């Protein structure tokens, strides 16, 4: 019986060794899992930090993008305003140049007309035919100073008069014979 006990003791000792070996293996597995878990926690923290940084970068990029859009819109508005100002300024300059050209041409025509009249007077001719003027025009009206570019028809239309009444009132033979700065009487009929 001793041998039987010895054998049972040996088996028990072998079982205990086996359990100890298995427990040691499980402990190693647990330690390995703990190390892996720590490493995973570190990696998660790194990822969280990177995600947080990415969100901050995204917010910064969105703010920058919004600022760029505002700057662009402001630039477009300022460009549009400046373009309109330049366009208006160019139109005003064109208008001034047109008036200056008309003034120069008018003076040249007047000068040529005066020279022609002098030449014709020297040669014994007259520059205009003798014309009789009617006294049948309204005696009420307004004085008007002729401006560069004015014609009798423009002045008559602007003041509700007629070319014939203005010619008769001012004894103007040739309707083209208006001079800038000249003051004329514009008769006006009562309705």
GUTOR-403691 format. One record per residue (C-alpha): x, y, z. Coordinates in nm, 2 decimals. Example, Ala and Ser with C-alpha at 12.3 -4.5 7.8 and 13.67 -1.06 7.14 Angstrom:
<recs>
     c1     c2     c3
   1.23  -0.45   0.78
   1.37  -0.11   0.71
</recs>
This chain:
<recs>
     c1     c2     c3
   0.00   0.00   0.00
   0.28   0.22   0.04
   0.36   0.19  -0.32
   0.01   0.29  -0.40
   0.03   0.59  -0.17
   0.36   0.68  -0.31
   0.22   0.66  -0.66
  -0.08   0.87  -0.56
   0.15   1.12  -0.39
   0.36   1.13  -0.71
   0.06   1.19  -0.92
  -0.06   1.46  -0.70
   0.28   1.62  -0.70
   0.28   1.59  -1.08
  -0.07   1.75  -1.09
   0.04   2.03  -0.86
   0.35   2.09  -1.09
   0.12   2.09  -1.39
  -0.12   2.33  -1.23
   0.18   2.55  -1.12
   0.31   2.54  -1.48
  -0.03   2.63  -1.61
  -0.08   2.91  -1.35
   0.27   3.04  -1.44
   0.17   3.04  -1.81
  -0.16   3.22  -1.73
   0.04   3.48  -1.53
   0.27   3.53  -1.82
  -0.03   3.57  -2.05
  -0.19   3.81  -1.81
   0.14   4.01  -1.79
   0.16   4.01  -2.17
  -0.21   4.13  -2.19
  -0.14   4.40  -1.93
   0.16   4.53  -2.13
  -0.04   4.52  -2.45
  -0.33   4.70  -2.27
  -0.08   4.97  -2.15
   0.05   5.01  -2.50
  -0.30   5.03  -2.65
  -0.39   5.30  -2.39
  -0.08   5.50  -2.49
  -0.17   5.46  -2.86
  -0.53   5.57  -2.78
  -0.40   5.88  -2.60
  -0.17   5.96  -2.89
  -0.47   5.92  -3.13
  -0.69   6.14  -2.91
  -0.42   6.40  -2.91
  -0.39   6.38  -3.29
  -0.77   6.40  -3.33
  -0.78   6.70  -3.10
  -0.50   6.87  -3.29
  -0.67   6.78  -3.62
  -0.99   6.94  -3.50
  -0.81   7.26  -3.39
  -0.63   7.26  -3.73
  -0.97   7.22  -3.90
  -1.12   7.50  -3.70
  -0.83   7.72  -3.77
  -0.85   7.63  -4.14
  -1.23   7.71  -4.14
  -1.16   8.05  -3.97
  -0.89   8.12  -4.23
  -1.12   8.02  -4.51
  -1.40   8.24  -4.38
  -1.15   8.53  -4.35
  -1.03   8.47  -4.71
  -1.39   8.47  -4.83
  -1.46   8.79  -4.65
  -1.14   8.94  -4.79
  -1.24   8.83  -5.14
  -1.59   8.97  -5.11
  -1.45   9.30  -4.98
  -1.20   9.30  -5.26
  -1.48   9.24  -5.52
  -1.69   9.52  -5.36
  -1.40   9.76  -5.35
  -1.31   9.68  -5.71
  -1.66   9.72  -5.82
  -1.69  10.06  -5.64
  -1.35  10.17  -5.78
  -1.44  10.06  -6.13
  -1.77  10.25  -6.11
  -1.59  10.56  -5.99
  -1.33  10.54  -6.27
  -1.61  10.48  -6.52
  -1.79  10.79  -6.40
  -1.47  10.99  -6.40
  -1.40  10.88  -6.75
  -1.75  10.97  -6.86
  -1.71  11.32  -6.70
  -1.37  11.36  -6.87
  -1.52  11.26  -7.21
  -1.80  11.51  -7.16
  -1.55  11.79  -7.07
  -1.34  11.70  -7.38
  -1.65  11.71  -7.60
  -1.75  12.05  -7.47
  -1.39  12.17  -7.52
  -1.38  12.04  -7.87
  -1.72  12.20  -7.95
  -1.60  12.53  -7.80
  -1.28  12.52  -8.01
  -1.47  12.43  -8.33
  -1.73  12.70  -8.25
  -1.46  12.96  -8.21
  -1.29  12.85  -8.53
  -1.62  12.86  -8.72
  -1.69  13.21  -8.57
  -1.35  13.32  -8.66
  -1.38  13.19  -9.02
  -1.72  13.35  -9.05
  -1.58  13.68  -8.94
  -1.29  13.65  -9.18
  -1.54  13.56  -9.46
  -1.75  13.86  -9.38
  -1.44  14.09  -9.38
  -1.33  13.94  -9.71
  -1.67  13.98  -9.87
  -1.70  14.34  -9.73
  -1.36  14.43  -9.89
  -1.46  14.28 -10.22
  -1.79  14.47 -10.22
  -2.02  14.17 -10.15
  -2.23  14.11  -9.84
  -2.23  13.81  -9.63
  -2.60  13.80  -9.57
  -2.90  13.92  -9.76
  -3.10  14.20  -9.61
  -3.38  14.06  -9.42
  -3.69  14.22  -9.27
  -3.80  14.13  -8.93
  -4.16  14.11  -8.81
  -4.27  14.29  -8.50
  -4.53  14.02  -8.45
  -4.38  13.82  -8.16
  -4.47  13.80  -7.79
  -4.33  14.09  -7.60
  -4.31  13.89  -7.28
  -4.03  13.64  -7.23
  -3.69  13.59  -7.07
  -3.33  13.69  -7.13
  -3.09  13.40  -7.21
  -2.71  13.38  -7.23
  -2.61  13.15  -7.52
  -2.39  12.86  -7.42
  -2.14  12.67  -7.63
  -2.32  12.42  -7.85
  -2.66  12.60  -7.84
  -2.87  12.64  -8.15
  -3.18  12.85  -8.20
  -3.39  12.54  -8.23
  -3.25  12.39  -7.90
  -3.30  12.72  -7.72
  -3.66  12.76  -7.86
  -3.76  12.41  -7.77
  -3.61  12.44  -7.42
  -3.80  12.76  -7.35
  -4.13  12.69  -7.52
  -4.07  12.95  -7.80
  -4.02  12.93  -8.17
  -3.71  12.99  -8.39
  -3.90  13.26  -8.59
  -4.00  13.45  -8.28
  -3.65  13.45  -8.14
  -3.51  13.56  -8.48
  -3.76  13.84  -8.50
  -3.71  13.96  -8.14
  -3.33  13.96  -8.17
  -3.30  14.04  -8.55
  -3.10  13.73  -8.61
  -3.07  13.68  -8.99
  -2.88  13.35  -8.98
  -2.99  13.10  -8.72
  -2.64  12.96  -8.71
  -2.51  13.30  -8.61
  -2.53  13.24  -8.23
  -2.22  13.31  -8.02
  -2.14  13.17  -7.68
  -2.18  13.44  -7.42
  -2.43  13.64  -7.63
  -2.75  13.74  -7.44
  -3.07  13.71  -7.64
  -3.44  13.77  -7.56
  -3.66  13.46  -7.58
  -4.03  13.56  -7.64
  -4.29  13.33  -7.48
  -4.65  13.30  -7.59
  -4.92  13.27  -7.32
  -5.14  12.97  -7.36
</recs>
